[in-house]
Amino acid sequence: MNLSFGEKTKIILKRKGLTITELASMLGTSRQNLTNKFSRDNFQEKEMIEIAKSLGCTYTGTIIIDETGEEL
């Protein structure tokens, strides 16, 4: 089962003992704005990189061509 970015982020928050409010503060946004993004799971790649960095993680977005296994 593949987890969405929002689900993965919530797992990391729980493991680190952080709340969405604290993450929103680290990102310079409101809790409401971030909660809305989580509910829609609507994150741009730039935001995913910033969230990962704020949580002490590395975000890698990889596209792999199924026929060849080539990573882009």
Secondary structure as UniProt FT lines:
FT   HELIX           5..16
FT   HELIX           20..27
FT   HELIX           31..40
FT   HELIX           45..54
FT   TURN            55..56
FT   TURN            66..68
//
